Amino acid sequence: MRAYAFVTSALAALTARVRGEDPERGDVPGWVMITVMTAALVLAILIPFRAAILDAVTAALASVTNAP
């Protein structure tokens, strides 16, 4: 009896998914939006300040590696 109930509910869920009745189907997950927005922010900061960032990183690395 349990197996019949399990198979029936699994088939019902599969049928609903195939028909497109799943309310979450087609939605972009939140973590995808956060990842894309973070990448966009990094590019928005990196592009205009690239030279300044490279100079700062280079100076920081030089001060660490050339320490007396």
mmCIF file of the N, C-alpha and C atoms, coordinates in Angstrom:
data_MODEL
# 
_entry.id   MODEL 
# 
loop_
_atom_site.group_PDB 
_atom_site.id 
_atom_site.type_symbol 
_atom_site.label_atom_id 
_atom_site.label_alt_id 
_atom_site.label_comp_id 
_atom_site.label_asym_id 
_atom_site.label_entity_id 
_atom_site.label_seq_id 
_atom_site.pdbx_PDB_ins_code 
_atom_site.Cartn_x 
_atom_site.Cartn_y 
_atom_site.Cartn_z 
_atom_site.occupancy 
_atom_site.B_iso_or_equiv 
_atom_site.pdbx_formal_charge 
_atom_site.auth_seq_id 
_atom_site.auth_comp_id 
_atom_site.auth_asym_id 
_atom_site.auth_atom_id 
_atom_site.pdbx_PDB_model_num 
ATOM 1   N N  . MET A 1 1  ? 0.815  -1.196 0.000   1.00 0.00 ? 1  MET A N  1 
ATOM 2   C CA . MET A 1 1  ? 0.000  0.000  0.000   1.00 0.00 ? 1  MET A CA 1 
ATOM 3   C C  . MET A 1 1  ? 0.867  1.273  0.000   1.00 0.00 ? 1  MET A C  1 
ATOM 4   N N  . ARG A 1 2  ? 1.968  1.237  0.770   1.00 0.00 ? 2  ARG A N  1 
ATOM 5   C CA . ARG A 1 2  ? 2.856  2.396  0.815   1.00 0.00 ? 2  ARG A CA 1 
ATOM 6   C C  . ARG A 1 2  ? 3.531  2.615  -0.534  1.00 0.00 ? 2  ARG A C  1 
ATOM 7   N N  . ALA A 1 3  ? 3.918  1.545  -1.168  1.00 0.00 ? 3  ALA A N  1 
ATOM 8   C CA . ALA A 1 3  ? 4.574  1.667  -2.470  1.00 0.00 ? 3  ALA A CA 1 
ATOM 9   C C  . ALA A 1 3  ? 3.624  2.286  -3.488  1.00 0.00 ? 3  ALA A C  1 
ATOM 10  N N  . TYR A 1 4  ? 2.356  1.900  -3.444  1.00 0.00 ? 4  TYR A N  1 
ATOM 11  C CA . TYR A 1 4  ? 1.366  2.466  -4.364  1.00 0.00 ? 4  TYR A CA 1 
ATOM 12  C C  . TYR A 1 4  ? 1.207  3.962  -4.116  1.00 0.00 ? 4  TYR A C  1 
ATOM 13  N N  . ALA A 1 5  ? 1.158  4.365  -2.844  1.00 0.00 ? 5  ALA A N  1 
ATOM 14  C CA . ALA A 1 5  ? 1.020  5.788  -2.518  1.00 0.00 ? 5  ALA A CA 1 
ATOM 15  C C  . ALA A 1 5  ? 2.259  6.564  -2.975  1.00 0.00 ? 5  ALA A C  1 
ATOM 16  N N  . PHE A 1 6  ? 3.422  5.972  -2.791  1.00 0.00 ? 6  PHE A N  1 
ATOM 17  C CA . PHE A 1 6  ? 4.662  6.639  -3.210  1.00 0.00 ? 6  PHE A CA 1 
ATOM 18  C C  . PHE A 1 6  ? 4.708  6.806  -4.721  1.00 0.00 ? 6  PHE A C  1 
ATOM 19  N N  . VAL A 1 7  ? 4.383  5.747  -5.441  1.00 0.00 ? 7  VAL A N  1 
ATOM 20  C CA . VAL A 1 7  ? 4.409  5.805  -6.902  1.00 0.00 ? 7  VAL A CA 1 
ATOM 21  C C  . VAL A 1 7  ? 3.377  6.800  -7.409  1.00 0.00 ? 7  VAL A C  1 
ATOM 22  N N  . THR A 1 8  ? 2.204  6.807  -6.793  1.00 0.00 ? 8  THR A N  1 
ATOM 23  C CA . THR A 1 8  ? 1.147  7.741  -7.202  1.00 0.00 ? 8  THR A CA 1 
ATOM 24  C C  . THR A 1 8  ? 1.582  9.185  -6.984  1.00 0.00 ? 8  THR A C  1 
ATOM 25  N N  . SER A 1 9  ? 2.164  9.485  -5.823  1.00 0.00 ? 9  SER A N  1 
ATOM 26  C CA . SER A 1 9  ? 2.591  10.860 -5.554  1.00 0.00 ? 9  SER A CA 1 
ATOM 27  C C  . SER A 1 9  ? 3.770  11.254 -6.442  1.00 0.00 ? 9  SER A C  1 
ATOM 28  N N  . ALA A 1 10 ? 4.678  10.316 -6.721  1.00 0.00 ? 10 ALA A N  1 
ATOM 29  C CA . ALA A 1 10 ? 5.800  10.621 -7.602  1.00 0.00 ? 10 ALA A CA 1 
ATOM 30  C C  . ALA A 1 10 ? 5.324  10.908 -9.016  1.00 0.00 ? 10 ALA A C  1 
ATOM 31  N N  . LEU A 1 11 ? 4.363  10.130 -9.492  1.00 0.00 ? 11 LEU A N  1 
ATOM 32  C CA . LEU A 1 11 ? 3.824  10.373 -10.831 1.00 0.00 ? 11 LEU A CA 1 
ATOM 33  C C  . LEU A 1 11 ? 3.064  11.695 -10.896 1.00 0.00 ? 11 LEU A C  1 
ATOM 34  N N  . ALA A 1 12 ? 2.359  12.030 -9.835  1.00 0.00 ? 12 ALA A N  1 
ATOM 35  C CA . ALA A 1 12 ? 1.642  13.306 -9.803  1.00 0.00 ? 12 ALA A CA 1 
ATOM 36  C C  . ALA A 1 12 ? 2.621  14.476 -9.843  1.00 0.00 ? 12 ALA A C  1 
ATOM 37  N N  . ALA A 1 13 ? 3.711  14.363 -9.089  1.00 0.00 ? 13 ALA A N  1 
ATOM 38  C CA . ALA A 1 13 ? 4.717  15.429 -9.090  1.00 0.00 ? 13 ALA A CA 1 
ATOM 39  C C  . ALA A 1 13 ? 5.390  15.546 -10.453 1.00 0.00 ? 13 ALA A C  1 
ATOM 40  N N  . LEU A 1 14 ? 5.698  14.422 -11.061 1.00 0.00 ? 14 LEU A N  1 
ATOM 41  C CA . LEU A 1 14 ? 6.320  14.434 -12.384 1.00 0.00 ? 14 LEU A CA 1 
ATOM 42  C C  . LEU A 1 14 ? 5.386  15.030 -13.428 1.00 0.00 ? 14 LEU A C  1 
ATOM 43  N N  . THR A 1 15 ? 4.110  14.676 -13.353 1.00 0.00 ? 15 THR A N  1 
ATOM 44  C CA . THR A 1 15 ? 3.126  15.216 -14.290 1.00 0.00 ? 15 THR A CA 1 
ATOM 45  C C  . THR A 1 15 ? 2.994  16.724 -14.127 1.00 0.00 ? 15 THR A C  1 
ATOM 46  N N  . ALA A 1 16 ? 2.967  17.200 -12.891 1.00 0.00 ? 16 ALA A N  1 
ATOM 47  C CA . ALA A 1 16 ? 2.863  18.641 -12.637 1.00 0.00 ? 16 ALA A CA 1 
ATOM 48  C C  . ALA A 1 16 ? 4.084  19.368 -13.176 1.00 0.00 ? 16 ALA A C  1 
ATOM 49  N N  . ARG A 1 17 ? 5.265  18.763 -13.035 1.00 0.00 ? 17 ARG A N  1 
ATOM 50  C CA . ARG A 1 17 ? 6.487  19.411 -13.517 1.00 0.00 ? 17 ARG A CA 1 
ATOM 51  C C  . ARG A 1 17 ? 6.505  19.463 -15.041 1.00 0.00 ? 17 ARG A C  1 
ATOM 52  N N  . VAL A 1 18 ? 6.070  18.409 -15.678 1.00 0.00 ? 18 VAL A N  1 
ATOM 53  C CA . VAL A 1 18 ? 6.058  18.369 -17.144 1.00 0.00 ? 18 VAL A CA 1 
ATOM 54  C C  . VAL A 1 18 ? 5.054  19.369 -17.699 1.00 0.00 ? 18 VAL A C  1 
ATOM 55  N N  . ARG A 1 19 ? 3.935  19.490 -17.044 1.00 0.00 ? 19 ARG A N  1 
ATOM 56  C CA . ARG A 1 19 ? 2.907  20.443 -17.498 1.00 0.00 ? 19 ARG A CA 1 
ATOM 57  C C  . ARG A 1 19 ? 3.295  21.894 -17.229 1.00 0.00 ? 19 ARG A C  1 
ATOM 58  N N  . GLY A 1 20 ? 4.277  22.125 -16.392 1.00 0.00 ? 20 GLY A N  1 
ATOM 59  C CA . GLY A 1 20 ? 4.688  23.491 -16.088 1.00 0.00 ? 20 GLY A CA 1 
ATOM 60  C C  . GLY A 1 20 ? 3.906  24.105 -14.955 1.00 0.00 ? 20 GLY A C  1 
ATOM 61  N N  . GLU A 1 21 ? 3.328  23.304 -14.089 1.00 0.00 ? 21 GLU A N  1 
ATOM 62  C CA . GLU A 1 21 ? 2.553  23.825 -12.970 1.00 0.00 ? 21 GLU A CA 1 
ATOM 63  C C  . GLU A 1 21 ? 3.412  24.114 -11.755 1.00 0.00 ? 21 GLU A C  1 
ATOM 64  N N  . ASP A 1 22 ? 4.698  23.869 -11.849 1.00 0.00 ? 22 ASP A N  1 
ATOM 65  C CA . ASP A 1 22 ? 5.610  24.129 -10.743 1.00 0.00 ? 22 ASP A CA 1 
ATOM 66  C C  . ASP A 1 22 ? 5.812  25.638 -10.640 1.00 0.00 ? 22 ASP A C  1 
ATOM 67  N N  . PRO A 1 23 ? 5.485  26.263 -9.491  1.00 0.00 ? 23 PRO A N  1 
ATOM 68  C CA . PRO A 1 23 ? 5.594  27.722 -9.386  1.00 0.00 ? 23 PRO A CA 1 
ATOM 69  C C  . PRO A 1 23 ? 7.027  28.228 -9.434  1.00 0.00 ? 23 PRO A C  1 
ATOM 70  N N  . GLU A 1 24 ? 8.014  27.388 -9.145  1.00 0.00 ? 24 GLU A N  1 
ATOM 71  C CA . GLU A 1 24 ? 9.395  27.839 -9.158  1.00 0.00 ? 24 GLU A CA 1 
ATOM 72  C C  . GLU A 1 24 ? 10.093 27.560 -10.479 1.00 0.00 ? 24 GLU A C  1 
ATOM 73  N N  . ARG A 1 25 ? 9.427  26.928 -11.392 1.00 0.00 ? 25 ARG A N  1 
ATOM 74  C CA . ARG A 1 25 ? 10.058 26.595 -12.661 1.00 0.00 ? 25 ARG A CA 1 
ATOM 75  C C  . ARG A 1 25 ? 10.260 27.863 -13.491 1.00 0.00 ? 25 ARG A C  1 
ATOM 76  N N  . GLY A 1 26 ? 11.453 28.040 -14.006 1.00 0.00 ? 26 GLY A N  1 
ATOM 77  C CA . GLY A 1 26 ? 11.746 29.192 -14.834 1.00 0.00 ? 26 GLY A CA 1 
ATOM 78  C C  . GLY A 1 26 ? 12.243 30.404 -14.071 1.00 0.00 ? 26 GLY A C  1 
ATOM 79  N N  . ASP A 1 27 ? 12.191 30.368 -12.754 1.00 0.00 ? 27 ASP A N  1 
ATOM 80  C CA . ASP A 1 27 ? 12.699 31.480 -11.964 1.00 0.00 ? 27 ASP A CA 1 
ATOM 81  C C  . ASP A 1 27 ? 14.216 31.434 -11.897 1.00 0.00 ? 27 ASP A C  1 
ATOM 82  N N  . VAL A 1 28 ? 14.819 32.591 -11.856 1.00 0.00 ? 28 VAL A N  1 
ATOM 83  C CA . VAL A 1 28 ? 16.261 32.656 -11.652 1.00 0.00 ? 28 VAL A CA 1 
ATOM 84  C C  . VAL A 1 28 ? 16.490 32.599 -10.143 1.00 0.00 ? 28 VAL A C  1 
ATOM 85  N N  . PRO A 1 29 ? 17.291 31.645 -9.678  1.00 0.00 ? 29 PRO A N  1 
ATOM 86  C CA . PRO A 1 29 ? 17.543 31.569 -8.240  1.00 0.00 ? 29 PRO A CA 1 
ATOM 87  C C  . PRO A 1 29 ? 18.243 32.822 -7.734  1.00 0.00 ? 29 PRO A C  1 
ATOM 88  N N  . GLY A 1 30 ? 18.030 33.121 -6.483  1.00 0.00 ? 30 GLY A N  1 
ATOM 89  C CA . GLY A 1 30 ? 18.614 34.316 -5.886  1.00 0.00 ? 30 GLY A CA 1 
ATOM 90  C C  . GLY A 1 30 ? 20.124 34.315 -5.910  1.00 0.00 ? 30 GLY A C  1 
ATOM 91  N N  . TRP A 1 31 ? 20.738 33.141 -5.737  1.00 0.00 ? 31 TRP A N  1 
ATOM 92  C CA . TRP A 1 31 ? 22.200 33.110 -5.702  1.00 0.00 ? 31 TRP A CA 1 
ATOM 93  C C  . TRP A 1 31 ? 22.789 33.432 -7.066  1.00 0.00 ? 31 TRP A C  1 
ATOM 94  N N  . VAL A 1 32 ? 22.059 33.143 -8.141  1.00 0.00 ? 32 VAL A N  1 
ATOM 95  C CA . VAL A 1 32 ? 22.552 33.486 -9.473  1.00 0.00 ? 32 VAL A CA 1 
ATOM 96  C C  . VAL A 1 32 ? 22.547 35.002 -9.643  1.00 0.00 ? 32 VAL A C  1 
ATOM 97  N N  . MET A 1 33 ? 21.461 35.637 -9.211  1.00 0.00 ? 33 MET A N  1 
ATOM 98  C CA . MET A 1 33 ? 21.381 37.097 -9.313  1.00 0.00 ? 33 MET A CA 1 
ATOM 99  C C  . MET A 1 33 ? 22.457 37.762 -8.469  1.00 0.00 ? 33 MET A C  1 
ATOM 100 N N  . ILE A 1 34 ? 22.707 37.255 -7.268  1.00 0.00 ? 34 ILE A N  1 
ATOM 101 C CA . ILE A 1 34 ? 23.731 37.835 -6.401  1.00 0.00 ? 34 ILE A CA 1 
ATOM 102 C C  . ILE A 1 34 ? 25.106 37.678 -7.034  1.00 0.00 ? 34 ILE A C  1 
ATOM 103 N N  . THR A 1 35 ? 25.383 36.526 -7.627  1.00 0.00 ? 35 THR A N  1 
ATOM 104 C CA . THR A 1 35 ? 26.672 36.298 -8.270  1.00 0.00 ? 35 THR A CA 1 
ATOM 105 C C  . THR A 1 35 ? 26.876 37.238 -9.451  1.00 0.00 ? 35 THR A C  1 
ATOM 106 N N  . VAL A 1 36 ? 25.859 37.386 -10.270 1.00 0.00 ? 36 VAL A N  1 
ATOM 107 C CA . VAL A 1 36 ? 25.969 38.268 -11.443 1.00 0.00 ? 36 VAL A CA 1 
ATOM 108 C C  . VAL A 1 36 ? 26.117 39.726 -11.011 1.00 0.00 ? 36 VAL A C  1 
ATOM 109 N N  . MET A 1 37 ? 25.357 40.132 -10.011 1.00 0.00 ? 37 MET A N  1 
ATOM 110 C CA . MET A 1 37 ? 25.447 41.520 -9.543  1.00 0.00 ? 37 MET A CA 1 
ATOM 111 C C  . MET A 1 37 ? 26.811 41.793 -8.909  1.00 0.00 ? 37 MET A C  1 
ATOM 112 N N  . THR A 1 38 ? 27.363 40.825 -8.184  1.00 0.00 ? 38 THR A N  1 
ATOM 113 C CA . THR A 1 38 ? 28.686 41.000 -7.591  1.00 0.00 ? 38 THR A CA 1 
ATOM 114 C C  . THR A 1 38 ? 29.747 41.137 -8.677  1.00 0.00 ? 38 THR A C  1 
ATOM 115 N N  . ALA A 1 39 ? 29.660 40.313 -9.706  1.00 0.00 ? 39 ALA A N  1 
ATOM 116 C CA . ALA A 1 39 ? 30.612 40.414 -10.816 1.00 0.00 ? 39 ALA A CA 1 
ATOM 117 C C  . ALA A 1 39 ? 30.498 41.774 -11.499 1.00 0.00 ? 39 ALA A C  1 
ATOM 118 N N  . ALA A 1 40 ? 29.279 42.259 -11.660 1.00 0.00 ? 40 ALA A N  1 
ATOM 119 C CA . ALA A 1 40 ? 29.083 43.573 -12.276 1.00 0.00 ? 40 ALA A CA 1 
ATOM 120 C C  . ALA A 1 40 ? 29.685 44.681 -11.411 1.00 0.00 ? 40 ALA A C  1 
ATOM 121 N N  . LEU A 1 41 ? 29.522 44.581 -10.100 1.00 0.00 ? 41 LEU A N  1 
ATOM 122 C CA . LEU A 1 41 ? 30.115 45.592 -9.216  1.00 0.00 ? 41 LEU A CA 1 
ATOM 123 C C  . LEU A 1 41 ? 31.639 45.555 -9.254  1.00 0.00 ? 41 LEU A C  1 
ATOM 124 N N  . VAL A 1 42 ? 32.206 44.358 -9.289  1.00 0.00 ? 42 VAL A N  1 
ATOM 125 C CA . VAL A 1 42 ? 33.663 44.246 -9.366  1.00 0.00 ? 42 VAL A CA 1 
ATOM 126 C C  . VAL A 1 42 ? 34.171 44.879 -10.655 1.00 0.00 ? 42 VAL A C  1 
ATOM 127 N N  . LEU A 1 43 ? 33.506 44.598 -11.766 1.00 0.00 ? 43 LEU A N  1 
ATOM 128 C CA . LEU A 1 43 ? 33.918 45.213 -13.029 1.00 0.00 ? 43 LEU A CA 1 
ATOM 129 C C  . LEU A 1 43 ? 33.733 46.721 -13.016 1.00 0.00 ? 43 LEU A C  1 
ATOM 130 N N  . ALA A 1 44 ? 32.639 47.187 -12.409 1.00 0.00 ? 44 ALA A N  1 
ATOM 131 C CA . ALA A 1 44 ? 32.385 48.628 -12.349 1.00 0.00 ? 44 ALA A CA 1 
ATOM 132 C C  . ALA A 1 44 ? 33.457 49.348 -11.530 1.00 0.00 ? 44 ALA A C  1 
ATOM 133 N N  . ILE A 1 45 ? 34.004 48.675 -10.532 1.00 0.00 ? 45 ILE A N  1 
ATOM 134 C CA . ILE A 1 45 ? 35.069 49.281 -9.723  1.00 0.00 ? 45 ILE A CA 1 
ATOM 135 C C  . ILE A 1 45 ? 36.427 49.096 -10.400 1.00 0.00 ? 45 ILE A C  1 
ATOM 136 N N  . LEU A 1 46 ? 36.648 47.939 -10.985 1.00 0.00 ? 46 LEU A N  1 
ATOM 137 C CA . LEU A 1 46 ? 37.963 47.619 -11.538 1.00 0.00 ? 46 LEU A CA 1 
ATOM 138 C C  . LEU A 1 46 ? 38.295 48.422 -12.784 1.00 0.00 ? 46 LEU A C  1 
ATOM 139 N N  . ILE A 1 47 ? 37.335 48.624 -13.653 1.00 0.00 ? 47 ILE A N  1 
ATOM 140 C CA . ILE A 1 47 ? 37.621 49.278 -14.936 1.00 0.00 ? 47 ILE A CA 1 
ATOM 141 C C  . ILE A 1 47 ? 38.148 50.705 -14.758 1.00 0.00 ? 47 ILE A C  1 
ATOM 142 N N  . PRO A 1 48 ? 37.473 51.583 -14.026 1.00 0.00 ? 48 PRO A N  1 
ATOM 143 C CA . PRO A 1 48 ? 38.017 52.951 -13.942 1.00 0.00 ? 48 PRO A CA 1 
ATOM 144 C C  . PRO A 1 48 ? 39.230 53.090 -13.024 1.00 0.00 ? 48 PRO A C  1 
ATOM 145 N N  . PHE A 1 49 ? 39.392 52.180 -12.052 1.00 0.00 ? 49 PHE A N  1 
ATOM 146 C CA . PHE A 1 49 ? 40.469 52.321 -11.080 1.00 0.00 ? 49 PHE A CA 1 
ATOM 147 C C  . PHE A 1 49 ? 41.545 51.247 -11.237 1.00 0.00 ? 49 PHE A C  1 
ATOM 148 N N  . ARG A 1 50 ? 41.662 50.665 -12.418 1.00 0.00 ? 50 ARG A N  1 
ATOM 149 C CA . ARG A 1 50 ? 42.599 49.560 -12.653 1.00 0.00 ? 50 ARG A CA 1 
ATOM 150 C C  . ARG A 1 50 ? 44.037 49.963 -12.361 1.00 0.00 ? 50 ARG A C  1 
ATOM 151 N N  . ALA A 1 51 ? 44.446 51.087 -12.862 1.00 0.00 ? 51 ALA A N  1 
ATOM 152 C CA . ALA A 1 51 ? 45.834 51.534 -12.676 1.00 0.00 ? 51 ALA A CA 1 
ATOM 153 C C  . ALA A 1 51 ? 46.135 51.772 -11.197 1.00 0.00 ? 51 ALA A C  1 
ATOM 154 N N  . ALA A 1 52 ? 45.222 52.403 -10.503 1.00 0.00 ? 52 ALA A N  1 
ATOM 155 C CA . ALA A 1 52 ? 45.438 52.684 -9.078  1.00 0.00 ? 52 ALA A CA 1 
ATOM 156 C C  . ALA A 1 52 ? 45.477 51.393 -8.267  1.00 0.00 ? 52 ALA A C  1 
ATOM 157 N N  . ILE A 1 53 ? 44.647 50.448 -8.606  1.00 0.00 ? 53 ILE A N  1 
ATOM 158 C CA . ILE A 1 53 ? 44.634 49.167 -7.887  1.00 0.00 ? 53 ILE A CA 1 
ATOM 159 C C  . ILE A 1 53 ? 45.935 48.411 -8.139  1.00 0.00 ? 53 ILE A C  1 
ATOM 160 N N  . LEU A 1 54 ? 46.377 48.374 -9.400  1.00 0.00 ? 54 LEU A N  1 
ATOM 161 C CA . LEU A 1 54 ? 47.636 47.691 -9.718  1.00 0.00 ? 54 LEU A CA 1 
ATOM 162 C C  . LEU A 1 54 ? 48.822 48.350 -9.016  1.00 0.00 ? 54 LEU A C  1 
ATOM 163 N N  . ASP A 1 55 ? 48.854 49.678 -8.974  1.00 0.00 ? 55 ASP A N  1 
ATOM 164 C CA . ASP A 1 55 ? 49.943 50.375 -8.282  1.00 0.00 ? 55 ASP A CA 1 
ATOM 165 C C  . ASP A 1 55 ? 49.931 50.062 -6.786  1.00 0.00 ? 55 ASP A C  1 
ATOM 166 N N  . ALA A 1 56 ? 48.754 50.042 -6.193  1.00 0.00 ? 56 ALA A N  1 
ATOM 167 C CA . ALA A 1 56 ? 48.649 49.759 -4.757  1.00 0.00 ? 56 ALA A CA 1 
ATOM 168 C C  . ALA A 1 56 ? 49.073 48.330 -4.438  1.00 0.00 ? 56 ALA A C  1 
ATOM 169 N N  . VAL A 1 57 ? 48.643 47.368 -5.250  1.00 0.00 ? 57 VAL A N  1 
ATOM 170 C CA . VAL A 1 57 ? 49.019 45.965 -5.017  1.00 0.00 ? 57 VAL A CA 1 
ATOM 171 C C  . VAL A 1 57 ? 50.513 45.775 -5.235  1.00 0.00 ? 57 VAL A C  1 
ATOM 172 N N  . THR A 1 58 ? 51.050 46.388 -6.285  1.00 0.00 ? 58 THR A N  1 
ATOM 173 C CA . THR A 1 58 ? 52.468 46.273 -6.569  1.00 0.00 ? 58 THR A CA 1 
ATOM 174 C C  . THR A 1 58 ? 53.297 46.868 -5.435  1.00 0.00 ? 58 THR A C  1 
ATOM 175 N N  . ALA A 1 59 ? 52.899 48.026 -4.938  1.00 0.00 ? 59 ALA A N  1 
ATOM 176 C CA . ALA A 1 59 ? 53.618 48.665 -3.830  1.00 0.00 ? 59 ALA A CA 1 
ATOM 177 C C  . ALA A 1 59 ? 53.538 47.823 -2.552  1.00 0.00 ? 59 ALA A C  1 
ATOM 178 N N  . ALA A 1 60 ? 52.359 47.247 -2.299  1.00 0.00 ? 60 ALA A N  1 
ATOM 179 C CA . ALA A 1 60 ? 52.196 46.408 -1.109  1.00 0.00 ? 60 ALA A CA 1 
ATOM 180 C C  . ALA A 1 60 ? 53.073 45.163 -1.184  1.00 0.00 ? 60 ALA A C  1 
ATOM 181 N N  . LEU A 1 61 ? 53.095 44.514 -2.353  1.00 0.00 ? 61 LEU A N  1 
ATOM 182 C CA . LEU A 1 61 ? 53.919 43.322 -2.520  1.00 0.00 ? 61 LEU A CA 1 
ATOM 183 C C  . LEU A 1 61 ? 55.408 43.664 -2.453  1.00 0.00 ? 61 LEU A C  1 
ATOM 184 N N  . ALA A 1 62 ? 55.777 44.797 -3.028  1.00 0.00 ? 62 ALA A N  1 
ATOM 185 C CA . ALA A 1 62 ? 57.184 45.202 -2.984  1.00 0.00 ? 62 ALA A CA 1 
ATOM 186 C C  . ALA A 1 62 ? 57.616 45.502 -1.559  1.00 0.00 ? 62 ALA A C  1 
ATOM 187 N N  . SER A 1 63 ? 56.764 46.109 -0.757  1.00 0.00 ? 63 SER A N  1 
ATOM 188 C CA . SER A 1 63 ? 57.129 46.421 0.627   1.00 0.00 ? 63 SER A CA 1 
ATOM 189 C C  . SER A 1 63 ? 57.270 45.164 1.474   1.00 0.00 ? 63 SER A C  1 
ATOM 190 N N  . VAL A 1 64 ? 56.532 44.117 1.117   1.00 0.00 ? 64 VAL A N  1 
ATOM 191 C CA . VAL A 1 64 ? 56.620 42.863 1.870   1.00 0.00 ? 64 VAL A CA 1 
ATOM 192 C C  . VAL A 1 64 ? 57.839 42.059 1.439   1.00 0.00 ? 64 VAL A C  1 
ATOM 193 N N  . THR A 1 65 ? 58.069 41.986 0.149   1.00 0.00 ? 65 THR A N  1 
ATOM 194 C CA . THR A 1 65 ? 59.181 41.157 -0.345  1.00 0.00 ? 65 THR A CA 1 
ATOM 195 C C  . THR A 1 65 ? 60.522 41.840 -0.201  1.00 0.00 ? 65 THR A C  1 
ATOM 196 N N  . ASN A 1 66 ? 60.587 43.158 -0.175  1.00 0.00 ? 66 ASN A N  1 
ATOM 197 C CA . ASN A 1 66 ? 61.859 43.882 -0.052  1.00 0.00 ? 66 ASN A CA 1 
ATOM 198 C C  . ASN A 1 66 ? 62.088 44.398 1.371   1.00 0.00 ? 66 ASN A C  1 
ATOM 199 N N  . ALA A 1 67 ? 61.478 43.766 2.325   1.00 0.00 ? 67 ALA A N  1 
ATOM 200 C CA . ALA A 1 67 ? 61.638 44.206 3.713   1.00 0.00 ? 67 ALA A CA 1 
ATOM 201 C C  . ALA A 1 67 ? 63.070 43.944 4.173   1.00 0.00 ? 67 ALA A C  1 
ATOM 202 N N  . PRO A 1 68 ? 63.630 44.880 4.957   1.00 0.00 ? 68 PRO A N  1 
ATOM 203 C CA . PRO A 1 68 ? 65.033 44.707 5.409   1.00 0.00 ? 68 PRO A CA 1 
ATOM 204 C C  . PRO A 1 68 ? 65.203 43.618 6.433   1.00 0.00 ? 68 PRO A C  1 
# 
